[in-house]
Amino acid sequence: MIRALYTGSFDPMTNGHLDIIRRAASLFDELVVGVIINPQKQGLFTKEERASQIREVTKDFPNVTVDCFQGLLADYVNEHGFDIVVRGIRSTKDFEYEIPMAQMNDRLFKSNTESVFLMTDPKYSFISSTMVKEVVSLGGDARGLVPDYILAKMEEKYGIKR
């Protein structure tokens, strides 16, 4: 059985994230979506809200679960015995950031955990959580950028009535 981990802040989860989850879930026996908690950042959603939202939009994927963690990715991987760490790549900029991170993690992983990079579907390559938050907060139309359920939660959080 191959256990994989896909991590991010997911604040909010975008359709690009969901695409990576869908594809990774088809490749591995078990996929854990790990919501990273960064105590230095004030997010739009709490970790509990983000985890709940991800559970809702991935409920049709029987091999996907959601967990929250903070600290070093390698510590979480070592504690839970993951075989694979999945990373989504939107552009060469992401690749340049992710390669040294994967190499450092490889040094810190206690087992033979592999980093696997999945290219984002080109139709989602321009989407970032930061950009989506800005669009929604200013009353713009973010349909198609995030799952409808999450868009409704964002509009609720920003007090937008449609």
C-alpha distance (Angstrom), angle and dihedral (degrees) to the residues before:
residue distance angle dihedral
M1 . . .
I2 3.80 . .
R3 3.81 115.6 .
A4 3.80 117.5 -162.4
L5 3.78 133.6 -172.2
Y6 3.80 125.9 -152.5
T7 3.79 113.3 -171.4
G8 3.77 138.0 -171.0
S9 3.77 143.2 125.0
F10 3.83 90.5 -101.1
D11 3.81 91.5 -163.3
P12 2.97 85.6 173.8
M13 3.77 115.1 -1.2
T14 3.81 109.4 -127.5
N15 3.79 132.2 -155.0
G16 3.80 86.3 -104.2
H17 3.81 89.7 59.8
L18 3.79 90.5 46.4
D19 3.80 90.9 51.1
I20 3.82 91.0 53.4
I21 3.83 90.1 47.9
R22 3.81 92.1 50.0
R23 3.79 92.2 49.5
A24 3.82 95.5 43.0
A25 3.81 90.7 47.9
S26 3.80 88.5 57.4
L27 3.82 91.7 51.5
F28 3.81 101.9 46.4
D29 3.80 135.9 47.3
E30 3.79 93.4 -127.9
L31 3.80 129.9 17.1
V32 3.78 122.3 -168.9
V33 3.79 115.7 -164.3
G34 3.79 104.1 -148.0
V35 3.78 115.7 -155.6
I36 3.79 106.4 -151.8
I37 3.78 116.0 -141.0
N38 3.78 114.6 -148.7
P39 3.81 109.0 -172.4
Q40 3.83 90.3 -162.9
K41 3.81 92.2 61.4
Q42 3.78 127.3 73.5
G43 3.78 104.5 -148.8
L44 3.78 130.7 -162.0
F45 3.80 90.0 -118.0
T46 3.79 130.6 35.6
K47 3.79 118.1 -116.4
E48 3.81 89.0 -104.9
E49 3.80 91.7 52.5
R50 3.81 92.1 48.2
A51 3.81 92.5 48.2
S52 3.81 91.6 47.6
Q53 3.81 92.0 49.0
I54 3.80 92.1 49.8
R55 3.80 90.9 48.5
E56 3.79 89.4 52.4
V57 3.81 96.3 50.3
T58 3.82 93.5 42.5
K59 3.81 97.2 43.6
D60 3.82 90.7 112.5
F61 3.82 91.6 59.9
P62 3.83 104.6 83.2
N63 3.81 94.6 -167.5
V64 3.83 96.0 51.5
T65 3.80 123.0 95.4
V66 3.80 131.0 170.9
D67 3.80 129.5 -134.5
C68 3.81 136.0 168.0
F69 3.79 126.4 -136.0
Q70 3.77 143.4 160.5
G71 3.75 133.6 -156.0
L72 3.77 128.9 41.8
L73 3.78 117.0 -2.4
A74 3.81 89.0 -140.9
D75 3.82 91.4 56.9
Y76 3.81 90.9 52.8
V77 3.82 91.4 45.9
N78 3.81 91.9 48.6
E79 3.82 92.9 47.4
H80 3.81 93.1 50.5
G81 3.80 101.4 35.3
F82 3.80 101.0 -126.1
D83 3.80 118.7 -178.2
I84 3.81 96.0 -159.3
V85 3.80 136.8 30.1
V86 3.80 110.5 -157.9
R87 3.79 119.8 -151.1
G88 3.80 125.4 -175.4
I89 3.79 118.3 -137.6
R90 3.82 121.1 -157.4
S91 3.78 100.1 169.6
T92 3.78 145.7 -8.8
K93 3.80 87.5 -85.5
D94 3.82 89.8 61.4
F95 3.80 89.6 46.2
E96 3.81 92.0 52.4
Y97 3.82 89.7 50.9
E98 3.81 95.7 43.7
I99 3.83 100.2 47.6
P100 3.84 97.6 65.9
M101 3.82 89.1 40.2
A102 3.82 90.5 54.4
Q103 3.79 91.0 46.4
M104 3.80 91.8 51.6
N105 3.79 91.3 46.3
D106 3.79 90.1 49.7
R107 3.78 87.5 58.6
L108 3.83 91.4 49.0
F109 3.81 98.7 43.5
K110 3.80 111.2 100.1
S111 3.80 94.9 -154.1
N112 3.78 135.1 37.8
T113 3.77 94.3 -75.3
E114 3.79 112.1 161.7
S115 3.80 128.3 -151.7
V116 3.80 112.0 -134.1
F117 3.79 121.4 -166.0
L118 3.79 120.2 -151.1
M119 3.78 118.1 -166.6
T120 3.77 113.7 -129.8
D121 3.78 116.7 -115.4
P122 3.84 103.6 -96.9
K123 3.81 91.4 -121.3
Y124 3.83 88.1 65.2
S125 3.81 99.8 37.2
F126 3.81 95.1 102.3
I127 3.81 95.8 49.7
S128 3.78 120.6 104.5
S129 3.79 128.7 170.3
T130 3.81 89.5 -123.7
M131 3.79 92.3 53.9
V132 3.81 92.6 47.2
K133 3.81 91.3 51.0
E134 3.79 90.4 51.7
V135 3.82 93.3 48.9
V136 3.82 93.7 48.4
S137 3.82 94.7 42.3
L138 3.81 89.2 55.5
G139 3.80 93.1 48.6
G140 3.81 96.8 -102.7
D141 3.78 126.3 147.2
A142 3.81 111.2 -97.4
R143 3.81 96.9 170.3
G144 3.78 109.8 140.7
L145 3.81 92.8 22.4
V146 3.81 96.8 80.7
P147 3.80 132.0 16.6
D148 3.82 111.2 -80.8
Y149 3.81 91.4 -116.2
I150 3.81 91.2 56.2
L151 3.80 92.5 44.2
A152 3.81 88.8 56.1
K153 3.82 90.1 50.5
M154 3.80 90.7 49.4
E155 3.79 92.9 49.7
E156 3.80 89.2 48.3
K157 3.81 90.6 50.9
Y158 3.82 91.7 49.7
G159 3.82 92.4 43.3
I160 3.82 93.8 -117.1
K161 3.80 117.0 155.3
R162 3.79 118.4 -159.2
